């Protein structure tokens, strides 16, 4: 099959970008989307041209690196990562538009690659538990109810790909933040810092420039792990409880450090 690619090319964050058109003439329907880009890049290299820069790693739908907006949809299809999207999802002769994530907290580094370290800073603000060091406790020493364990695992499935941010009209990272808060909030080990964690992570979320959640639902619709909007409701409850307890952020945000 043959397709035409309209790809966003941009040298760096300070250089204006533009769409460039490339033919992809040797495409197998069984190729993944990233394998198709590999073939196009090989042809560009043979011509002496600069290959298209894009993020990738495991190519197994686990790492969350393959962050592409394809025909206006994060990852190109519901409930998959870009590396799991196959060319049989397109038709022979199609024109495919490929863009990077579009969000203020994700500056473009080159072409389709964006800087997502803002997610790392949200995690650093509270995506952990404080625990005594020593030998590992027995796996059954702290009983966890099966429904709670299931919900914790569902939230922990988030791979931090940022499709939720790219799809949200507000550029909100609430689904990502809520997933990280929720999977610890359902477990006994996460209770001690539960409300402080929520306050701290939201403080960094806002300081990084992510937008507010208005319950549009685009985030959950494109999430490759189908994280539920219920996680955001749970995060909001934790924030309300924290406010009633008078809990304030205890983290220093990047914005505060810069000033």
N, C-alpha and C positions, 0 to 999 in steps of 0.2 A: 504494500500500500504506500501511497504518497500523501504527505501532508505539508502544509505550509506553516511555519512558525513565525509569529510576531513576538520577539523577545525584547524585554527591557534591558538595554545596555547602559551602564553608568560606571565610569572609571573609579569614582570614589564619592564620599558624601558631599564634597564641596564642588563637584563637577556636575553640570546639568546632564540629565540622561535623556534617552530617546528610544523609541521602538525601532528595531531593525528586523528585516524579513529574511528568513533563511528557508530554503527548501529541504525537506527530509524525504529523500527518494527511495531509500532502502529500509523500509520499516516493516518489521514482522508484527502481525497482530498479537503475537505472544510476548513481545517485548514489554517490559515495564516502562513507565514514562521516563525514568532515569536512564535506562539502557538506551532508549531512543536518543536522549540528549548526549549520551556517550558517543553514539554513532555520529551525530551531527558535529560534536566537538572534534572527533577524529578527522572528519573531512575538513574542518576549518584549519586544524593544525597542518594537514598535508598541503593546504593552500597557502600556508604561511600567515594565517590570520589568528587573532587572539581568540582562544576558546571561551565559551560562555561559562562564567563562574556561578556555581550553585552549591548549596550545602547538601551533604549526604554523609552517611556513615554506615549503619548496620544493614540497611536495605531490607529489613525484616519487619518494619512497622513497629519498632520498639524504641528507637533512640529519639525520635521527634525532630531530627535535623532537616529532613527534606521539605522545607517550608516554601511552597510555591503557590501562588494564586493563578489558577488555570481557568481561562474563560470566565473570570469573575467569581470563581468558587474556590475557597480554600482547599487545597489538595485536589481539586478538580472533581470530586465526587463525595457523596455523603459516606461517613463512617470508614474512610480509608486514609492512609497516608499516601503521599505522592509515589513512594517506592512500591506501593501495593496497587497503584493504578496502572492498568494495562492498556496498550494501544488498541485493543479490540473494543474499548469503550468509545472509540472515535470511528468516523467513516472515512473511507478513501476520498481524498480530495479536500478534507476539512482544513480550515484555517484555525490554528490554535494560538491564543494569546497567553503569554506567560509573563507574570509580573512577580516582584518580591512582595513580602508583607508590607502593607501601607499603614504605618502607625508612628506617631511622633517619637515614642520611646524606643523604636527600632530603626536607628539610622542606617542607611544603606552603606555597606562597606565596599561592595563591588557587584555590579550586575544584579544578580538575584540573591545575593548574600546580605543579610542584615545582622546588626549587632543586637543580640538578645540577652546581654548581660544584666539588663534591668530585671529579668526573671530571677537571675541568681541572687540579686540583692533582696528581692522579696523573700526568697527562701532563707537567706542568711538572717533575716529579721525574726524568724520564728519557726521555720520548718524543721524543728528538731525537738528532742526532749532532753531534760537534764536527768542523768542517771548515774548512780554510783558505779565506778569502775570495778573490775574484778572478774571472776570467772562468769561465764554465761549462765544465767538462771535456767532451770529446767523449763522446757517448753510448756508444761502444763501447770506451772506454779501460780500463774495468774489466770484464772478462768475468764473467758470472754464469751458472752452469749453469741450463739450462731448468727442471729440477725444483725447484731452489731459488727461482728467480724466480716460478714458479707458486705455490709455498707462501707466499712472501712476499706476493704479491698477494692470495691468498685471505685471509690474516690482515689485510691492510691494508683489506679491504672493510668492516671494522667501522665503523659510523657513530655509535657512542657513544650509542645510543638509551636504553640502560639496561634494556631488556627482560629481560636476563639477571639483573639484580639483582632486579627486580620478581618474577620467576618463582621465584627460588631461595628455598627455605624458610629458608636461613641468611642471606639478604640479602648474598650474596657477590658481589663484582665481579671475581672471578678470570678469567672468560672475557674481559671487556673488557681487563683489565690484561695478560693473556697474549697477546691479539691484538696489542696495541701493542708488547709486548716481542718477540714472534715475528717480526713483519714486518720489524723491523730486524735481528733476530738471524740471519736467513737471508741477509742481504746483506753483502758485504765491508765496506761503509762503516760497518756497525754493530758490527763485531767488537771494536774498540778498547775501547769502554765496555760491552760486552755484559753481563758479570756484575755490574758496578757498577750498571748500569741496572736490572737485575732486582731487586737488593737495595733500591735507592732507591724504586722504584715500589711494591714490596710494603710497605715501611715506611710509606709514605703511605697506601696502601690500608688497612692495619690501623689507623693512627692516625685515619683518617676515620670508623671505626666499622663498616666492612663486615665481614661474617662470614667464617668459614673455609669452604673448599670441601670437601665430603664426597662428591664425585663422583656426585651424584644425577642430573645430566644435564638438568635442566629448563632450564638456561641455553641450551644448544645447541639444545634442542627448539623454543624460541620465537624464537631469534635470526633476524631477518629476512634476514640475510646468510648464515645457516647456518654460522657459524664453528664449526670442529670442536673437540671436547674435546682433541684432540691438542695444541692450543696450550697448554693448561694443563699437560700432561705435559712439554712442552718448557720451560715456565717453571719447573716444579719441578726439572728437571735443572739449569737455570742457577743456581737457588738453592742446590742441593746443591754444585755446583762452587764457587760463591762462598764457601760455608761452609768447604769444604776449603782454599780459598786464604786464609781469614781476612779476607774482604772485609766491611767494616762499612758501614752507611748513612752517606752524606755529606750528606744533606739535612736541613733543619730542618723538622719537621712542624708543622702548624697547632697541634697540642696542645702541642708544646714551646714554640712562640711565645706561646701563651696563658698558660703558666705562668711 
